[in-house]
Structure formats: structure tokens, C-alpha cells
Amino acid sequence: QVQLVESGGGLVQAGGSLRLSCAASGVAVMFNAMGWYRQAPGKQRGLVAHITSDSVPNYADSVKGRFSISRDNAKNTVYLQMNTLKPEDTAVYYCHPLTYPAPWGQGTQVIVSS
């Protein structure tokens, strides 16, 4: 069965950086479009970045130029490098295949202080 384990979140000041990791099992990240989603308090979960099976990255306008998605096929892991963080980036971050059926992981909390 599919398992997704996110890590790397934390508390950071505005302007800082974090690198999130998503270790996947039961699904091959190299053959599936993989996305990073986030859910802020009181808001719906939304897609912020995804990488296609052809390794083409795509970003929401709100994070374009600041976030970078990548993957390590050998480790079956997806990463999200987040730079120039803003308070509005505060959320729980999740990774998930765009189309492959899978349960959601527990997410990793990112808090950006002003």
C-alpha cells in the first residue's frame, strides 16, 4: 500500500528557507506526477507545485520564483525547496500523487514568523 511521509517543516523567520522531503513507498515517484499541497488554518488544501513524470515542474503563482520542486528517483523521494518564505506560506504541507490513488500523509507544519 501507498505511504507518504513528509518531513522538514519547522519555524522560520520571514525571508528564510526550508527544504521539505516526502519519502514515498508503494508508488514510484518517477512514473507519477507528484505534487506538494498546503493547507492553512481555515482554508482548503491547494496545490502549490508539482513535477510531471517527465520532470517538468509547475508552480502556483504565489510561490513561483521562490519554491523549487525536485525528486530523487533512487530514493523515491520528492523535495520542495522553499526560499524567501513569507508569513502567508504558513501551512501544513503535504505531498501526494496528482492522479494515483493514495491516502494522505500526516503532513509537515511550516510556520513563518514576521
BAFI-3210 file (N, C-alpha, C; in Angstrom, 3 decimals, decimal comma, padded with zeros to 6 digits):
// residues 114
n [1|2|3|4|5|6|7|8|9|10|11|12|13|14|15|16|17|18|19|20|21|22|23|24|25|26|27|28|29|30|31|32|33|34|35|36|37|38|39|40|41|42|43|44|45|46|47|48|49|50|51|52|53|54|55|56|57|58|59|60|61|62|63|64|65|66|67|68|69|70|71|72|73|74|75|76|77|78|79|80|81|82|83|84|85|86|87|88|89|90|91|92|93|94|95|96|97|98|99|100|101|102|103|104|105|106|107|108|109|110|111|112|113|114]
n.u [000,843|000,261|002,363|003,071|005,426|005,998|008,465|010,649|009,588|009,066|009,759|010,384|011,937|010,571|011,708|013,503|014,579|013,461|013,647|011,612|010,849|009,604|009,075|008,308|006,463|005,311|004,434|005,806|007,723|008,969|007,441|005,080|003,151|003,892|002,838|003,100|001,145|-000,657|-002,186|-003,638|-004,671|-008,163|-008,546|-008,915|-007,184|-004,596|-002,902|000,518|002,831|003,997|005,509|006,009|005,860|007,719|009,531|008,989|008,599|005,963|004,319|002,326|001,169|001,636|003,941|005,847|009,122|010,161|009,894|011,016|010,604|011,621|012,930|014,227|014,855|016,094|015,925|013,267|011,899|010,472|011,107|010,767|012,049|012,061|012,327|012,931|010,780|007,451|005,113|002,560|002,974|002,708|001,511|000,227|002,054|001,741|002,577|001,568|000,466|-000,634|-002,636|-002,618|-004,195|-004,103|-003,594|-003,563|-000,646|000,683|001,528|003,625|004,389|004,715|005,796|005,930|007,370|006,815]
n.v [-001,188|002,353|004,744|007,905|010,051|013,000|015,484|017,911|020,392|023,361|026,110|029,277|032,407|035,170|035,436|033,427|029,975|026,659|023,113|020,709|017,233|014,271|011,077|008,309|005,260|002,305|003,563|004,673|007,446|008,342|007,628|008,896|011,884|014,121|016,007|018,917|020,049|022,473|023,429|025,949|027,282|027,178|027,228|025,735|022,844|023,237|023,004|023,628|023,142|021,000|018,124|016,653|013,345|013,486|015,121|017,850|020,877|022,624|025,529|027,214|030,575|032,043|031,059|030,941|031,286|031,320|028,815|025,451|022,409|019,027|015,713|012,586|009,802|007,404|007,339|007,440|009,789|013,004|016,469|019,775|022,775|025,683|029,044|032,464|032,794|033,649|035,057|034,295|031,825|030,044|026,967|023,575|021,224|018,908|016,015|014,379|012,071|013,250|011,945|009,265|006,927|007,351|007,328|010,294|011,689|012,564|015,123|018,102|020,678|024,080|027,117|030,498|033,260|036,755]
n.w [000,000|-000,417|001,046|002,350|003,613|005,037|005,818|007,413|007,935|009,977|012,235|011,013|010,261|008,406|005,083|005,288|004,670|003,885|003,473|002,316|002,561|001,034|001,564|-000,273|-000,484|-002,055|-004,300|-007,294|-007,611|-009,870|-012,013|-011,800|-011,712|-009,232|-006,447|-004,325|-001,733|000,226|003,309|004,940|008,142|008,440|005,729|002,449|001,238|-001,117|-004,300|-004,645|-006,029|-008,621|-010,117|-013,194|-014,694|-016,615|-015,520|-015,532|-013,935|-012,206|-010,954|-008,513|-008,843|-006,562|-005,408|-007,298|-008,488|-005,969|-004,753|-005,298|-006,879|-006,761|-007,426|-006,240|-007,807|-007,151|-004,393|-004,145|-003,454|-002,984|-003,163|-001,753|-002,109|-000,368|-000,553|000,493|002,293|003,312|005,677|004,846|003,777|005,744|006,800|006,735|005,017|002,394|000,470|-002,535|-005,005|-008,191|-009,641|-008,929|-006,838|-003,369|000,174|002,224|003,709|006,976|006,835|007,074|009,271|008,569|009,749|009,401|010,688|011,151]
ca.u [000,000|000,999|002,619|003,776|005,895|006,576|009,317|011,446|008,950|009,542|009,524|011,427|011,613|010,313|012,943|014,304|014,400|013,272|013,574|010,716|011,066|008,470|009,510|007,159|006,553|004,113|004,198|007,085|007,601|009,499|006,437|003,842|003,202|003,838|002,568|003,112|-000,051|-000,612|-003,468|-003,520|-005,824|-009,406|-008,576|-008,872|-005,881|-004,374|-001,664|001,471|003,854|004,018|006,517|005,435|006,687|008,805|010,372|008,677|007,990|004,917|004,152|001,287|001,715|002,018|005,247|006,743|010,341|010,643|009,882|011,538|010,270|012,527|012,774|015,343|014,212|016,742|015,416|011,805|011,614|010,188|011,553|010,300|012,929|011,281|013,179|012,253|009,474|006,598|004,127|001,411|003,333|002,411|000,517|000,686|002,416|001,561|002,852|000,565|000,421|-001,743|-003,718|-002,555|-004,951|-003,240|-004,005|-002,736|000,243|000,364|001,943|004,664|003,967|005,628|005,352|006,821|007,094|007,128]
ca.v [000,000|003,587|005,535|009,150|010,598|014,333|015,968|019,086|021,640|023,979|027,538|030,051|033,822|035,618|035,554|032,218|028,841|025,303|022,079|019,633|015,940|013,340|009,713|007,538|003,810|001,781|004,306|005,112|008,873|008,653|007,323|009,590|013,304|014,269|017,385|019,435|020,796|023,060|023,807|026,921|027,213|027,739|027,265|024,442|022,397|023,620|022,571|024,724|022,776|019,596|017,727|015,617|012,154|013,913|016,036|019,254|021,455|023,638|026,212|028,215|031,924|032,561|030,547|030,926|032,054|031,131|027,387|024,576|021,010|018,089|014,361|011,645|008,534|006,299|007,352|007,522|010,928|014,284|017,575|021,128|023,800|026,903|030,198|033,758|032,454|034,735|034,589|033,650|030,449|029,210|025,944|022,185|020,848|017,504|015,588|013,411|011,916|014,024|011,098|007,906|006,887|007,130|008,073|011,450|011,553|013,430|016,482|018,720|022,045|025,193|028,365|031,595|034,402|038,048]
ca.w [000,000|-000,554|002,239|002,071|004,879|004,849|006,902|007,094|008,329|011,204|012,444|010,347|010,094|007,039|004,315|005,458|003,756|004,388|002,450|002,695|001,921|001,034|001,269|-000,751|-000,657|-002,696|-005,537|-007,852|-007,921|-011,192|-013,034|-011,472|-011,390|-007,781|-006,075|-002,959|-001,407|001,553|003,889|006,019|009,043|007,938|004,268|001,777|000,754|-002,505|-004,929|-004,797|-007,003|-008,993|-011,085|-014,037|-014,863|-017,499|-014,721|-015,777|-012,735|-012,359|-009,677|-008,338|-008,982|-005,252|-004,981|-008,457|-008,274|-004,586|-004,427|-006,346|-006,633|-007,406|-006,904|-006,320|-008,166|-006,436|-003,015|-004,230|-002,584|-003,629|-002,316|-002,030|-001,578|-000,196|-000,253|000,682|002,876|003,764|006,673|004,188|003,443|006,913|006,471|006,746|003,657|002,082|-000,895|-002,980|-006,463|-008,758|-010,120|-008,371|-005,575|-002,218|001,369|002,526|004,848|008,118|006,527|007,890|009,588|008,298|010,356|009,033|011,552|010,523]
c.u [000,882|001,148|003,458|004,146|006,618|007,410|010,015|010,821|009,539|009,153|010,687|010,979|011,339|011,641|013,825|013,938|014,157|013,270|012,716|011,050|009,807|008,982|008,291|007,476|005,230|003,706|005,550|006,978|008,083|008,466|005,132|004,085|002,977|003,675|002,819|001,888|000,149|-002,018|-003,204|-004,761|-007,047|-009,524|-008,533|-007,445|-005,748|-003,009|-000,739|002,552|003,665|005,088|005,946|006,360|007,851|009,720|010,155|008,015|006,939|004,635|002,922|001,935|002,256|003,412|006,262|007,948|010,922|010,763|010,414|011,250|011,247|012,275|014,065|014,730|014,800|016,225|013,894|011,268|011,408|010,544|010,843|011,235|012,155|012,213|012,329|010,846|008,769|005,626|002,935|001,724|003,074|001,261|001,080|000,886|002,339|002,086|001,847|000,677|-000,783|-002,908|-003,727|-003,299|-004,056|-003,809|-003,065|-001,852|-000,165|000,743|003,076|004,324|005,081|005,018|006,388|006,439|007,539|008,149]
c.v [001,243|004,264|006,741|009,775|011,907|014,721|017,246|020,413|022,187|025,431|028,312|031,500|034,134|035,872|034,326|031,132|027,559|024,347|020,940|018,367|015,104|011,971|008,877|006,052|003,335|002,514|004,821|006,569|009,189|008,408|008,068|011,083|013,434|015,743|017,660|020,319|021,469|023,450|024,715|026,822|027,889|027,797|025,854|024,112|022,721|023,185|023,767|024,418|021,319|019,349|016,560|014,397|012,435|014,940|017,502|019,826|022,498|024,233|027,111|029,597|032,452|032,109|030,560|031,823|031,898|029,654|026,593|023,127|020,122|016,700|013,584|010,281|007,362|006,199|007,365|008,641|012,183|015,395|018,866|022,094|025,107|028,024|031,450|033,549|033,682|034,202|033,875|032,246|029,499|028,258|024,574|021,774|019,331|017,218|014,504|013,261|012,676|013,140|009,705|007,888|006,542|007,866|009,259|011,138|012,505|014,881|016,949|020,199|023,038|026,453|029,432|032,812|035,697|038,821]
c.w [000,000|000,807|001,858|003,413|004,604|006,068|006,462|007,466|009,607|011,276|011,849|010,246|008,627|006,327|004,389|004,470|004,527|003,207|002,980|001,917|002,020|000,599|000,916|-000,781|-001,240|-003,955|-006,006|-008,283|-009,328|-012,294|-012,838|-011,280|-009,885|-007,430|-004,607|-002,790|-000,052|001,989|005,071|006,911|008,446|006,427|003,697|001,352|-000,726|-002,994|-005,097|-005,825|-007,386|-010,039|-011,876|-014,106|-015,817|-016,836|-015,044|-014,521|-013,091|-010,987|-009,678|-008,403|-007,652|-004,809|-006,118|-008,200|-006,881|-004,216|-005,612|-005,966|-007,387|-006,847|-007,095|-006,584|-007,389|-004,997|-002,968|-003,333|-003,418|-002,647|-002,715|-001,329|-001,539|000,260|-000,102|001,234|003,421|004,825|006,034|003,669|004,607|006,609|006,820|005,295|003,500|000,677|-001,255|-004,485|-007,014|-009,147|-009,500|-007,042|-004,401|-001,014|001,579|003,739|005,963|007,869|007,423|008,042|009,274|008,904|010,039|009,857|010,862|011,341]
res [q|v|q|l|v|e|s|g|g|g|l|v|q|a|g|g|s|l|r|l|s|c|a|a|s|g|v|a|v|m|f|n|a|m|g|w|y|r|q|a|p|g|k|q|r|g|l|v|a|h|i|t|s|d|s|v|p|n|y|a|d|s|v|k|g|r|f|s|i|s|r|d|n|a|k|n|t|v|y|l|q|m|n|t|l|k|p|e|d|t|a|v|y|y|c|h|p|l|t|y|p|a|p|w|g|q|g|t|q|v|i|v|s|s]
***
